[in-house]
Amino acid sequence: MKRYRCSRIANKMIASIIVILLFIEHFPFISTDQMLKRVQAAGYTIERHYITTDDGYILRLYRIPSSPKTVNNSKHNKPILLMHGLTGSSRDYVVYPNISPGYYFAQHGFDVWLGNARGNTFSRNHTSLDPDEGEFWQFSWHEIAMNDLPAMIDFILYRSNHNQLIYGGHSQGGTTIFALLSERPEYNKKISLVHAIAAAVYLKNAQSFLIPIWTKLRHFRGLAEKTQLYELLGGRTSQYFQPLAILCTSPFSEKLCKSLVGYLYGPLAAGSYYNNLVSDYLSVDPSGSSFLQVIHFGQLFRTGRFEKFDDQQLGNPPQYNISNVQTKVHIIYGTNDYIVPTTGSHKLIRRLSKTLVAVDETDFSHYDFFFGQQAHQLPSLMLRVINAHT
């Protein structure tokens, strides 16, 4: 009886969310290049590049060349590609001037490239498909892995005149790189080191209160398509989340919002400051995804396997052969992460034992890595491993 009641409540919540998102999605879309504005204001040079995938998606890729603020005469000059998570964007890596990874690695002499997956705020374009039509959104994160990442990697290596690059991916950015290296093992030779930051690969037993809803979204795919809700939390909607930063840091609602953040992503790491996390997160995210991306992750939460999209819901999709991963891997995870469970990170560590060169355990939640007061720890953890293994 209790399980049935919870299931009924989850179904009602999903239907309500779809109605709200459908209402917001039909506001006019206003786009300004917040990446240029943010990075230039921090005193850094930034370039904007466009690349086209094999299936016609036009992706926006940003580059921060090694900075004139280079510290300790660092002259790595190595290209590094940083990829965001679900509903994230390249802005996640330039939140705090001089501290966030985009700035940090430029200071240390790296050739920094910041990717944007298809469908997010900066990559909402195609050679023939209209992003306001459903056909544009017929992809999950599998297509990001198989099409977007190779296009970015090949372009960066060509422009930088290097044979290999360093890769850093948060959440979905970790999911997609392991899917790529599993399915297209030739790309192992093009990457010298992978930093898997809270990599969303093995997700069984995740604790976020959204999981019961997330795993049921597949049942609402038909409703979403009938109401033309193909895009989630991006494009038109992202601008409407920013006022929440003011609401959620007011004395009247702070406690409620703080509890909500904890139930969603996990309790904040020691020393993290809630107001900063909420304000900074909502200043750059959410940046959008397809409905099918979210359904695919719901499938991983439900099955606990690292597997391809079960489009027909047959119940036995093929799994990614993660034993094909041959490049060096550095895993960074948080013990307070309610999206990527510690047990899932440990499973990934075991599966990658032959190529694993370093593991860093933190007390971070899922978004502490970029938005908490301890976010400065992340790039230094990465640099330590780069210096030792590249």
TINUMAR-891384 format. One line per 4 residues: number of its first residue (from 1); their letters; for each residue x, y, z of N, C-alpha, C. Coordinates in steps of 0.1 Angstrom, whole numbers, plus 5000, padded with zeros to 4 digits. Layout:
NUM	A	X:Y:Z:X:Y:Z:X:Y:Z  ...
END
This chain:
1	MKRY	5008:4988:5000:5000:5000:5000:5009:5013:5000  5019:5013:5008:5028:5024:5009:5035:5026:4996  5040:5016:4990:5047:5017:4977:5037:5022:4966  5025:5018:4966:5015:5023:4957:5012:5037:4958
5	RCSR	5011:5042:4971:5009:5056:4974:5020:5065:4969  5033:5060:4972:5045:5068:4967:5045:5069:4952  5041:5057:4946:5041:5057:4931:5031:5067:4925  5019:5067:4932:5009:5076:4927:5013:5091:4929
9	IANK	5019:5094:4940:5024:5108:4942:5035:5111:4932  5044:5102:4929:5054:5105:4919:5048:5108:4906  5038:5100:4902:5032:5102:4889:5025:5116:4888  5019:5120:4899:5012:5133:4899:5023:5144:4898
13	MIAS	5034:5142:4905:5045:5152:4905:5050:5154:4891  5052:5142:4884:5058:5143:4870:5048:5150:4861  5035:5147:4862:5025:5154:4854:5025:5169:4856  5026:5173:4869:5026:5187:4872:5039:5194:4867
17	IIVI	5050:5187:4868:5063:5193:4863:5062:5195:4848  5056:5185:4841:5055:5187:4826:5046:5199:4822  5035:5201:4830:5026:5212:4827:5034:5225:4829  5041:5226:4840:5049:5239:4843:5059:5241:4833
21	LLFI	5067:5231:4829:5078:5233:4819:5072:5236:4805  5060:5230:4802:5054:5233:4789:5050:5248:4789  5045:5253:4800:5041:5267:4800:5053:5276:4798  5064:5273:4805:5076:5282:4805:5082:5281:4791
25	EHFP	5082:5269:4785:5089:5267:4772:5084:5275:4761  5072:5281:4762:5066:5288:4751:5069:5303:4752  5077:5307:4761:5082:5321:4761:5092:5323:4751  5094:5336:4746:5104:5338:4736:5118:5335:4741
29	FIST	5126:5329:4732:5140:5326:4736:5149:5338:4734  5156:5341:4744:5166:5353:4743:5180:5347:4746  5189:5349:4737:5202:5344:4739:5213:5355:4738  5221:5355:4748:5233:5364:4748:5245:5355:4752
33	DQML	5257:5359:4747:5268:5351:4750:5274:5354:4764  5269:5347:4774:5273:5350:4787:5288:5344:4790  5292:5335:4782:5306:5330:4783:5316:5341:4780  5314:5348:4769:5323:5359:4765:5323:5370:4776
37	KRVQ	5311:5373:4780:5310:5384:4790:5317:5380:4803  5314:5368:4808:5320:5364:4821:5335:5363:4820  5340:5356:4810:5355:5354:4809:5363:5367:4807  5358:5375:4798:5364:5388:4795:5364:5397:4808
41	AAGY	5353:5397:4815:5352:5405:4828:5363:5400:4838  5366:5387:4837:5377:5382:4846:5391:5385:4842  5392:5391:4830:5405:5396:4825:5412:5385:4816  5405:5376:4811:5411:5366:4802:5407:5367:4788
45	TIER	5415:5362:4779:5412:5361:4765:5403:5349:4763  5393:5350:4754:5385:5338:4751:5381:5339:4736  5382:5327:4730:5378:5325:4716:5365:5317:4715  5357:5319:4705:5345:5312:4702:5347:5304:4689
49	HYIT	5345:5291:4689:5346:5283:4677:5333:5275:4675  5330:5272:4663:5318:5264:4659:5323:5251:4652  5318:5240:4656:5321:5227:4649:5308:5220:4646  5308:5212:4635:5296:5205:4631:5299:5190:4632
53	TDDG	5290:5183:4639:5291:5169:4640:5287:5161:4627  5290:5148:4627:5287:5140:4615:5272:5140:4612  5263:5142:4623:5249:5142:4621:5243:5156:4621  5251:5166:4619:5246:5180:4616:5244:5189:4627
57	YILR	5247:5185:4640:5246:5194:4651:5257:5204:4651  5254:5217:4653:5264:5227:4654:5267:5230:4669  5280:5228:4673:5284:5229:4687:5292:5241:4688  5290:5248:4700:5299:5259:4703:5310:5255:4713
61	LYRI	5322:5258:4709:5334:5254:4717:5342:5266:4720  5345:5268:4733:5352:5280:4737:5367:5276:4740  5376:5286:4738:5390:5284:4741:5395:5295:4749  5402:5292:4760:5409:5302:4768:5424:5298:4766
65	PSSP	5431:5306:4758:5445:5303:4756:5453:5305:4769  5465:5300:4770:5473:5301:4782:5473:5316:4786  5472:5319:4799:5469:5332:4803:5482:5340:4805  5482:5354:4803:5493:5362:4807:5495:5362:4822
69	KTVN	5486:5357:4830:5487:5356:4844:5494:5343:4848  5501:5336:4839:5507:5323:4841:5515:5323:4854  5513:5313:4862:5520:5313:4875:5533:5304:4874  5543:5307:4882:5555:5298:4883:5561:5295:4870
73	NSKH	5560:5304:4860:5565:5302:4847:5560:5289:4840  5548:5285:4843:5543:5272:4838:5541:5274:4823  5546:5264:4816:5544:5264:4801:5540:5250:4796  5529:5245:4802:5525:5232:4797:5521:5231:4783
77	NKPI	5514:5241:4778:5509:5242:4764:5501:5230:4760  5497:5222:4769:5489:5210:4765:5474:5213:4764  5468:5208:4754:5453:5211:4753:5446:5203:4763  5436:5209:4769:5427:5202:4779:5413:5205:4776
81	LLMH	5404:5195:4774:5390:5197:4771:5382:5194:4784  5374:5204:4788:5365:5202:4800:5351:5202:4795  5344:5191:4800:5330:5189:4796:5321:5189:4808  5309:5195:4806:5299:5197:4817:5290:5185:4819
85	GLTG	5282:5186:4829:5272:5175:4832:5258:5178:4826  5249:5170:4829:5235:5172:4825:5229:5185:4828  5223:5192:4819:5218:5206:4820:5228:5216:4823  5241:5212:4822:5252:5222:4824:5257:5228:4811
89	SSRD	5268:5235:4812:5274:5241:4801:5288:5245:4804  5295:5251:4794:5309:5255:4796:5310:5265:4807  5299:5272:4811:5300:5282:4821:5303:5276:4835  5300:5263:4837:5303:5256:4849:5318:5257:4853
93	YVVY	5327:5259:4843:5341:5259:4845:5347:5272:4846  5339:5283:4846:5344:5297:4848:5335:5304:4858  5331:5298:4868:5323:5304:4878:5330:5315:4886  5342:5311:4892:5350:5319:4900:5363:5324:4893
97	PNIS	5365:5337:4891:5377:5341:4885:5390:5336:4892  5399:5331:4885:5412:5326:4889:5412:5313:4897  5400:5308:4901:5398:5296:4909:5392:5285:4901  5382:5287:4893:5375:5277:4885:5385:5271:4875
101	PGYY	5383:5258:4872:5392:5251:4863:5396:5258:4850  5386:5265:4843:5389:5272:4831:5400:5282:4832  5399:5290:4843:5409:5300:4846:5422:5294:4851  5420:5285:4860:5432:5279:4867:5442:5272:4857
105	FAQH	5436:5265:4848:5445:5258:4839:5451:5267:4828  5444:5278:4825:5450:5288:4817:5461:5295:4824  5460:5298:4837:5471:5303:4845:5483:5294:4845  5481:5281:4844:5492:5272:4845:5497:5268:4831
109	GFDV	5493:5276:4821:5499:5274:4808:5493:5264:4799  5481:5259:4802:5474:5250:4794:5466:5257:4783  5463:5250:4772:5455:5254:4762:5441:5249:4765  5432:5257:4771:5420:5253:4777:5408:5254:4767
113	WLGN	5401:5243:4765:5389:5242:4756:5377:5238:4765  5366:5245:4763:5354:5243:4771:5343:5239:4761  5338:5226:4763:5328:5221:4754:5313:5224:4758  5305:5223:4748:5290:5224:4750:5283:5213:4742
117	ARGN	5276:5204:4749:5269:5193:4742:5257:5198:4735  5253:5191:4725:5242:5194:4717:5229:5197:4726  5222:5207:4722:5210:5210:4729:5211:5220:4741  5223:5222:4746:5224:5232:4757:5223:5246:4751
121	TFSR	5224:5256:4760:5221:5270:4756:5230:5274:4745  5243:5269:4744:5253:5274:4734:5253:5265:4722  5247:5253:4722:5248:5244:4711:5234:5240:4706  5226:5250:4705:5212:5248:4701:5209:5251:4687
125	NHTS	5217:5244:4678:5216:5247:4664:5220:5235:4656  5216:5235:4643:5217:5223:4634:5218:5228:4620  5224:5220:4611:5225:5224:4597:5212:5224:4590  5202:5216:4595:5189:5215:4588:5177:5214:4598
129	LDPD	5179:5210:4610:5168:5208:4619:5166:5220:4628  5153:5223:4631:5149:5234:4639:5148:5230:4653  5156:5237:4662:5155:5234:4677:5141:5236:4683  5132:5242:4676:5119:5244:4681:5110:5233:4676
133	EGEF	5115:5223:4670:5108:5211:4665:5114:5198:4671  5105:5188:4673:5109:5176:4680:5120:5168:4674  5121:5169:4661:5132:5160:4655:5146:5164:4659  5148:5177:4662:5161:5182:4667:5165:5174:4680
137	WQFS	5155:5171:4689:5157:5166:4702:5157:5151:4703  5158:5144:4692:5158:5129:4693:5172:5124:4695  5177:5127:4707:5190:5122:4711:5191:5120:4726  5199:5110:4730:5202:5109:4745:5217:5113:4746
141	WHEI	5222:5109:4758:5237:5112:4759:5246:5103:4751  5240:5092:4746:5248:5083:4737:5253:5090:4725  5244:5099:4719:5248:5106:4707:5258:5117:4710  5258:5122:4722:5268:5132:4727:5281:5125:4727
145	AMND	5281:5112:4732:5294:5105:4733:5299:5101:4720  5290:5096:4711:5294:5090:4698:5297:5101:4688  5291:5113:4689:5292:5123:4678:5298:5136:4683  5293:5141:4694:5298:5154:4699:5313:5153:4703
149	LPAM	5316:5144:4712:5330:5143:4717:5340:5141:4707  5338:5131:4697:5348:5130:4687:5350:5142:4678  5339:5149:4675:5340:5162:4668:5349:5172:4675  5347:5173:4688:5354:5183:4696:5369:5179:4697
153	IDFI	5371:5166:4700:5385:5161:4702:5393:5163:4689  5387:5159:4678:5395:5160:4665:5398:5174:4662  5388:5183:4664:5390:5197:4661:5401:5203:4670  5401:5200:4682:5411:5206:4692:5425:5201:4688
157	LYRS	5426:5188:4685:5439:5182:4682:5445:5189:4669  5436:5191:4660:5440:5197:4647:5444:5212:4649  5436:5219:4657:5439:5233:4659:5452:5235:4668  5454:5226:4677:5465:5228:4687:5478:5221:4682
161	NHNQ	5476:5213:4671:5488:5206:4665:5494:5196:4676  5485:5189:4683:5489:5179:4692:5483:5166:4689  5489:5155:4693:5484:5142:4691:5475:5137:4702  5475:5143:4714:5467:5139:4725:5462:5151:4733
165	LIYG	5451:5150:4740:5447:5160:4749:5443:5154:4762  5442:5163:4772:5437:5158:4785:5422:5161:4786  5415:5152:4792:5400:5154:4793:5396:5155:4807  5387:5164:4810:5380:5164:4823:5365:5165:4821
169	GHSQ	5358:5156:4828:5343:5156:4826:5336:5154:4839  5326:5163:4842:5318:5162:4854:5305:5155:4851  5301:5145:4859:5288:5139:4858:5286:5133:4845  5277:5138:4836:5275:5134:4823:5287:5134:4814
173	GGTT	5296:5144:4818:5309:5145:4810:5317:5133:4813  5316:5126:4824:5322:5113:4827:5315:5102:4820  5302:5102:4821:5294:5092:4814:5298:5091:4799  5298:5102:4792:5300:5102:4778:5314:5098:4774
177	IFAL	5324:5102:4782:5338:5098:4778:5340:5083:4779  5334:5077:4789:5336:5063:4791:5328:5055:4780  5316:5060:4776:5309:5054:4765:5317:5055:4752  5323:5067:4750:5331:5068:4737:5342:5059:4737
181	LSER	5350:5058:4748:5362:5050:4748:5358:5035:4748  5346:5032:4753:5342:5018:4752:5338:5014:4738  5331:5023:4731:5325:5020:4718:5335:5023:4706  5343:5033:4708:5353:5037:4698:5367:5037:4704
185	PEYN	5372:5026:4707:5385:5025:4714:5397:5032:4707  5396:5035:4695:5406:5043:4688:5409:5056:4694  5398:5062:4701:5400:5075:4708:5408:5074:4721  5411:5062:4726:5420:5060:4737:5434:5066:4734
189	KKIS	5438:5065:4721:5451:5070:4717:5452:5086:4716  5440:5092:4716:5439:5106:4714:5438:5113:4728  5437:5106:4738:5435:5112:4752:5446:5106:4761  5454:5115:4767:5465:5111:4775:5460:5108:4790
193	LVHA	5449:5114:4794:5445:5113:4808:5430:5117:4808  5422:5110:4815:5408:5113:4818:5406:5116:4833  5401:5128:4836:5397:5131:4849:5382:5129:4850  5377:5119:4857:5363:5116:4858:5358:5122:4871
197	IAAA	5351:5133:4871:5346:5140:4882:5332:5137:4885  5329:5129:4896:5316:5125:4899:5309:5119:4887  5316:5110:4881:5312:5104:4868:5299:5096:4870  5289:5099:4862:5276:5092:4864:5276:5080:4855
201	VYLK	5281:5069:4860:5282:5057:4853:5274:5045:4859  5277:5042:4872:5269:5032:4879:5261:5040:4890  5248:5040:4888:5240:5049:4896:5230:5042:4905  5230:5029:4906:5221:5022:4915:5223:5027:4929
205	NAQS	5212:5029:4937:5212:5033:4951:5215:5047:4953  5213:5056:4942:5215:5070:4944:5204:5075:4954  5207:5085:4962:5199:5089:4973:5190:5101:4970  5192:5108:4959:5184:5121:4957:5169:5117:4957
209	FLIP	5162:5126:4962:5147:5124:4963:5141:5124:4949  5148:5129:4939:5143:5129:4926:5143:5115:4919  5151:5106:4924:5153:5093:4918:5139:5086:4915  5130:5085:4925:5118:5078:4922:5110:5084:4910
213	IWTK	5111:5097:4909:5104:5104:4897:5112:5102:4885  5126:5103:4886:5134:5102:4874:5133:5089:4867  5132:5078:4875:5131:5064:4869:5118:5062:4863  5108:5070:4866:5094:5068:4860:5092:5077:4847
217	LRHF	5101:5086:4844:5099:5095:4833:5097:5088:4820  5102:5076:4819:5100:5069:4806:5086:5067:4803  5077:5065:4813:5063:5063:4811:5056:5075:4806  5062:5087:4807:5056:5100:4803:5062:5105:4790
221	RGLA	5069:5097:4783:5075:5101:4771:5064:5105:4761  5054:5097:4760:5043:5099:4751:5036:5113:4753  5034:5115:4766:5027:5128:4770:5037:5140:4767  5050:5138:4769:5059:5149:4766:5059:5152:4751
225	EKTQ	5059:5141:4743:5059:5144:4729:5046:5150:4723  5035:5146:4729:5022:5151:4725:5021:5166:4728  5027:5170:4740:5027:5184:4744:5040:5192:4739  5048:5185:4730:5060:5191:4724:5070:5195:4735
229	LYEL	5071:5188:4745:5081:5191:4756:5093:5182:4753  5101:5186:4744:5113:5178:4740:5126:5183:4747  5125:5196:4751:5137:5202:4757:5134:5204:4772  5144:5202:4780:5142:5204:4795:5152:5214:4800
233	LGGR	5147:5224:4808:5155:5232:4816:5166:5240:4809  5163:5245:4797:5173:5252:4789:5166:5261:4779  5175:5268:4771:5169:5277:4761:5160:5287:4767  5148:5286:4766:5138:5295:4771:5137:5295:4786
237	TSQY	5139:5284:4792:5136:5283:4807:5147:5288:4816  5159:5288:4811:5170:5290:4820:5170:5304:4827  5165:5314:4819:5164:5328:4824:5154:5329:4836  5145:5320:4837:5134:5321:4847:5139:5314:4860
241	FQPL	5150:5308:4860:5155:5302:4873:5164:5311:4881  5169:5321:4874:5178:5331:4881:5172:5338:4893  5159:5342:4892:5153:5349:4903:5152:5340:4916  5153:5327:4914:5153:5318:4925:5164:5320:4935
245	AILC	5176:5325:4929:5187:5328:4938:5184:5338:4948  5176:5348:4945:5172:5358:4954:5162:5352:4964  5152:5345:4959:5142:5338:4967:5149:5329:4977  5158:5321:4973:5164:5310:4981:5174:5315:4991
249	TSPF	5178:5327:4990:5188:5333:5000:5181:5343:5009  5168:5344:5008:5161:5353:5017:5159:5346:5030  5158:5354:5041:5156:5348:5055:5144:5339:5056  5133:5342:5047:5121:5335:5049:5121:5321:5042
253	SEKL	5129:5319:5032:5128:5307:5025:5142:5299:5024  5152:5305:5030:5165:5299:5029:5166:5285:5035  5159:5283:5046:5160:5270:5053:5153:5259:5044  5142:5263:5038:5135:5253:5029:5144:5250:5017
257	CKSL	5149:5260:5011:5157:5258:4999:5170:5251:5002  5176:5253:5013:5188:5246:5017:5185:5231:5019  5174:5228:5025:5170:5214:5026:5168:5208:5013  5162:5215:5004:5159:5210:4990:5172:5207:4983
261	VGYL	5182:5216:4984:5195:5214:4977:5201:5201:4983  5200:5200:4996:5206:5188:5002:5199:5175:4998  5186:5175:4997:5179:5163:4993:5181:5160:4978  5184:5171:4970:5186:5169:4956:5200:5163:4953
265	YGPL	5211:5170:4958:5224:5168:4954:5233:5162:4965  5228:5163:4978:5236:5158:4989:5240:5170:4998  5243:5167:5011:5247:5177:5020:5260:5184:5016  5261:5197:5018:5272:5205:5014:5285:5200:5022
269	AAGS	5296:5201:5015:5309:5198:5021:5312:5208:5033  5320:5203:5042:5324:5212:5053:5330:5225:5048  5326:5236:5052:5332:5249:5048:5325:5255:5036  5316:5247:5029:5309:5253:5018:5298:5262:5023
273	YYNN	5295:5273:5015:5286:5283:5019:5274:5282:5010  5263:5279:5016:5250:5277:5009:5247:5288:4999  5247:5301:5004:5243:5312:4996:5251:5313:4983  5264:5311:4984:5273:5311:4972:5268:5300:4963
277	LVSD	5266:5288:4968:5263:5277:4959:5250:5279:4951  5240:5284:4958:5227:5286:4952:5228:5297:4942  5234:5309:4946:5235:5320:4937:5243:5317:4925  5255:5311:4927:5264:5309:4916:5259:5298:4907
281	YLSV	5252:5288:4912:5247:5278:4903:5236:5284:4894  5227:5291:4900:5216:5296:4892:5220:5308:4883  5232:5313:4885:5237:5323:4876:5242:5317:4863  5245:5304:4862:5250:5298:4850:5242:5286:4846
285	DPSG	5234:5280:4854:5227:5268:4851:5212:5270:4856  5203:5261:4851:5204:5251:4841:5205:5256:4827  5212:5248:4819:5215:5252:4805:5208:5242:4795  5200:5233:4800:5192:5225:4790:5197:5211:4787
289	SSFL	5188:5203:4782:5191:5190:4778:5178:5185:4770  5179:5173:4764:5168:5167:4758:5160:5159:4768  5148:5156:4766:5140:5148:4775:5146:5134:4775  5151:5129:4763:5156:5116:4762:5169:5114:4770
293	QVIH	5177:5124:4771:5189:5123:4780:5185:5120:4794  5175:5127:4799:5170:5124:4813:5164:5110:4814  5157:5106:4804:5151:5092:4805:5163:5082:4805  5173:5084:4797:5185:5075:4796:5191:5074:4810
297	FGQL	5193:5085:4817:5199:5085:4830:5189:5077:4840  5176:5080:4838:5167:5073:4847:5168:5058:4845  5171:5053:4833:5174:5039:4831:5186:5034:4839  5197:5042:4839:5208:5038:4847:5205:5038:4862
301	FRTG	5198:5047:4867:5193:5047:4881:5185:5035:4884  5177:5030:4875:5168:5019:4877:5176:5006:4876  5185:5004:4867:5191:4991:4864:5204:4989:4871  5211:5001:4874:5225:5000:4879:5235:4995:4870
305	RFEK	5232:4994:4857:5241:4990:4847:5245:5002:4838  5257:5001:4832:5262:5011:4823:5258:5006:4809  5246:5011:4804:5241:5004:4792:5235:5015:4783  5233:5010:4770:5227:5019:4760:5212:5021:4762
309	FDDQ	5208:5031:4755:5194:5036:4756:5184:5025:4752  5175:5021:4761:5165:5011:4758:5153:5018:4752  5154:5021:4740:5144:5030:4733:5130:5023:4732  5131:5010:4730:5118:5002:4729:5113:4996:4743
313	QLGN	5121:4999:4753:5118:4994:4767:5117:4978:4767  5126:4972:4760:5126:4957:4759:5132:4951:4772  5140:4959:4779:5145:4954:4792:5159:4948:4792  5165:4947:4780:5179:4941:4780:5188:4947:4769
317	PPQY	5190:4960:4771:5199:4967:4761:5213:4963:4763  5222:4964:4753:5236:4961:4754:5243:4970:4764  5253:4965:4771:5261:4974:4780:5273:4979:4773  5278:4990:4777:5291:4995:4772:5302:4986:4777
321	NISN	5311:4983:4769:5322:4974:4773:5334:4983:4778  5333:4986:4791:5342:4995:4797:5356:4989:4798  5358:4977:4795:5371:4971:4795:5379:4976:4783  5372:4982:4774:5379:4988:4762:5387:5001:4766
325	VQTK	5384:5007:4777:5390:5019:4782:5405:5016:4785  5414:5022:4777:5428:5020:4779:5436:5032:4783  5431:5044:4782:5438:5056:4786:5438:5057:4801  5448:5065:4806:5449:5067:4821:5437:5074:4826
329	VHII	5433:5070:4838:5421:5076:4844:5423:5080:4858  5418:5092:4861:5419:5098:4875:5404:5099:4879  5400:5093:4890:5386:5093:4895:5386:5102:4907  5376:5112:4907:5374:5121:4918:5359:5120:4921
333	YGTN	5356:5117:4934:5342:5115:4937:5339:5121:4951  5326:5123:4954:5323:5128:4967:5314:5119:4975  5317:5117:4988:5310:5108:4997:5296:5113:5000  5294:5126:4998:5280:5132:5001:5273:5135:4988
337	DYIV	5276:5128:4977:5270:5129:4964:5257:5121:4964  5246:5127:4963:5233:5120:4962:5229:5116:4948  5236:5120:4938:5233:5116:4924:5242:5104:4920  5255:5105:4923:5264:5094:4920:5268:5088:4933
341	PTTG	5262:5076:4936:5265:5070:4949:5279:5065:4951  5284:5066:4963:5298:5061:4966:5300:5047:4961  5290:5038:4963:5291:5024:4958:5293:5024:4943  5287:5033:4936:5289:5034:4921:5303:5038:4917
345	SHKL	5308:5048:4925:5322:5052:4922:5332:5041:4925  5329:5033:4936:5338:5022:4939:5337:5011:4928  5325:5009:4923:5324:4999:4912:5332:5004:4900  5331:5016:4897:5338:5022:4885:5353:5020:4888
349	IRRL	5358:5023:4900:5372:5021:4903:5377:5007:4901  5368:4997:4905:5372:4983:4903:5372:4979:4888  5363:4984:4880:5362:4981:4866:5373:4987:4858  5379:4998:4863:5390:5005:4856:5403:5003:4862
353	SKTL	5405:4993:4870:5417:4991:4878:5429:4990:4870  5429:4985:4858:5440:4983:4849:5446:4997:4844  5437:5007:4843:5441:5020:4837:5441:5031:4847  5436:5028:4859:5435:5038:4870:5448:5042:4875
357	VAVD	5451:5055:4875:5464:5061:4880:5462:5068:4893  5450:5073:4896:5448:5080:4909:5433:5081:4912  5430:5081:4925:5417:5083:4930:5417:5093:4941  5408:5103:4941:5406:5113:4951:5392:5112:4957
361	ETDF	5391:5109:4969:5378:5109:4976:5377:5122:4984  5365:5129:4982:5362:5141:4989:5349:5140:4997  5346:5150:5005:5333:5149:5012:5323:5158:5004  5325:5160:4991:5317:5169:4983:5303:5162:4980
365	SHYD	5293:5171:4978:5281:5167:4971:5283:5168:4956  5272:5166:4949:5274:5165:4934:5278:5179:4928  5274:5190:4934:5277:5203:4928:5287:5211:4936  5292:5205:4947:5303:5212:4955:5316:5214:4946
369	FFFG	5318:5205:4937:5330:5205:4929:5332:5218:4921  5321:5225:4918:5321:5238:4910:5316:5250:4918  5307:5248:4927:5299:5259:4933:5301:5261:4948  5307:5251:4955:5309:5253:4969:5321:5261:4972
373	QQAH	5323:5264:4985:5334:5272:4989:5347:5265:4988  5347:5252:4987:5359:5243:4985:5362:5240:4971  5355:5247:4961:5357:5244:4947:5371:5245:4942  5379:5254:4949:5393:5256:4945:5401:5243:4946
377	QLPS	5396:5233:4954:5404:5221:4955:5404:5213:4942  5394:5213:4934:5393:5205:4923:5404:5206:4913  5407:5218:4907:5418:5219:4897:5432:5215:4903  5434:5218:4916:5447:5214:4921:5449:5199:4922
381	LMLR	5438:5192:4925:5438:5177:4925:5441:5172:4911  5435:5179:4901:5437:5175:4887:5452:5177:4883  5457:5189:4886:5470:5193:4882:5481:5183:4888  5479:5179:4900:5488:5170:4907:5489:5157:4898
385	VINA	5478:5152:4894:5478:5139:4886:5484:5142:4872  5481:5153:4866:5486:5157:4853:5502:5157:4853  5507:5164:4864:5521:5165:4865:5528:5151:4867  5521:5142:4873:5527:5129:4876:5525:5119:4865
389	HT	5515:5121:4856:5512:5110:4847:5511:5115:4832  5515:5127:4829:5515:5131:4815:5528:5137:4811
END
